[in-house]
Amino acid sequence: MEQELDVSPLEPPEPLERILDTLADMPHGDWLRVMHRRDPVPLYRILQNMGYRWHTDCLAPGRYEILIWPEDMSPPEGILGTGPDRP
């Protein structure tokens, strides 16, 4: 099941904290769609260490969509691979 989180209006470090808090409370089998105003590069190493995969799309300048899901789960529908963000 998809969960959505819009952190685009927040100032650092609150977007990172909100994303991690949401992931911690998320039931297994769910995935997270995050709307952000920048590419959250520091988040990716944390996600990798926590056992998550992700796919990031730049939809427009200042508008990013990040899909995050557990690495033991198939990517959310519409994502063919793990994207350029995760080898």
LINPESUL-V600343 format. One line per field, one symbol per residue. phi: phi as a letter, one per 30 degrees, with the letter a starting at -180 (. if undefined). burial: b if it has 24 or more other C-alpha atoms within 12 Angstrom, else e. Layout:
phi->???
burial->???
This chain:
phi->.dccbccdddceceedddddddddcdddjdbccccbcbddedddddddddiccabcbcdaeibcbccbbdddcddeejcdbciddbd
burial->eebebbbbeeeeeebbebbbebbeeeeeebbbbbbbbbbbeebbeebeeeebbbbbbeeeeeebbbbbbbbeeebbeeeeebeeeee
